[in-house]
Amino acid sequence: MTKSVELPQGTLEMLILKSISLGPLHGYGILLRIQQISGQRLEILQGSFYTAIYRLEHRGWIKGEWGESENNRRARFYSLTRTGTRQLKAETAKWTDMAAVVASILDKKADDL
């Protein structure tokens, strides 16, 4: 059993954008996709998750349309907008740069200075 990981501030929105970029999903489907991709290591509270969904939709990064879920229930399906695609690209670049900087710092030894 692997240990769950806490998300740094702002990461949830990027993960939602990434999940939706793989194909439109309803809210709970997005949550499940993030958990699946993370190997069940991310535990996301539904309150935080749905607040982030509303925030992303308000910013125009995702759009929601009503449809029918796989269990024949009415559900809101989300997809990326052009603005959301650009935002995901920008956030991915920032995250990659930050991870590289942090990894570089953690790899330093006293005699490297």
N, C-alpha and C positions, 0 to 999 in steps of 0.2 A: 504494500500500500504506500503510495507516494504522499508526501506532505503537501497540503494546499498552500498556495502563495497569495499574499495580499497584493492588490493592485495599487501602484502609485497613483496619486491624484491625476486625473485627466486621461488615464490609460483606457478606462472603460469605453469612452466615446470612440477612441481609435479602434478598439477591438470590435465594437458594434459596426463601425463603418467597414472594416475588413470583412466581417461576416456577411454583411449585406452585399459586398462587392462580389461575393462568390455566387450570388443568386438571391432573388427576392424571398423574404421569409416573413412570417408573422412574428409578433413579439416573443412569444415563448420559444418559437423555433430558433430565433437568434440566440437566445440565452442557452439553449441546448447545444447549438453549433459552437459557441464559444467554449463551453465545457468540454465538448467532444474534441475540438482541436487542441485544447490545453491538456488533453489526457486526464480530464477530470481534476486537474490541479487548481483550477480557479473556481472559487465558490462566490457567486455574485448574488447579493441580496436583491430580491425583486423590487423593493422600493427604490433603491439606487438605480437599478437597471431601467425601470420605466420612466423615472425622472430624466435619465440621460436620453432615452428615446424621444421624449417630448421636447427636450432641449435641442436635439439634433434636427427634429422636424421644424421647430420654430426658427432655427437658423437657416433653413432651406437646404441642408446637406442631405436629408433623406425626404422621401415623400411616401405617404401611406395611402393605400387604396383598400376599400373593403372587398373581401372575397370570402371563400369558403375553405376552411381548414381541412386537413386529411380526415378528421373525424366529423365532418359535415356541420361544423359550427361556424358561425359568422366570426371572422377575424380580420384584423387590419394587417395587410401585407406591406412591408417596407422595401424600398429600393433606393439606390443612390441617385442623386441628381448630379448634373455636371459639376456643380459647385462642391458637392460631397466627394466626388472623385478627385478633384483637385486638392481638397482638404486632406483626404486620406494620403495622397502622395506626399504632401507637405509634412504631415504628422509622422509618416513612416520615415522620411528623411531625417527629421529632427530626432526621432527615437533612435534610429540607427547611429547617428552622430553622437548622441548622448551616451548610448551604450558603449561605443568605442572609446570615448573619453574616460568613462568610469572604469572600463576594463584596463585601459592603459595605466590609470592611477593605481589600481589594485595590483597590477603586475610589477610595479616599481619596487626595487630593493634599495636599501640604504646606500650601497656602493654605486648605484645608478645615478645618484644625485650629484 
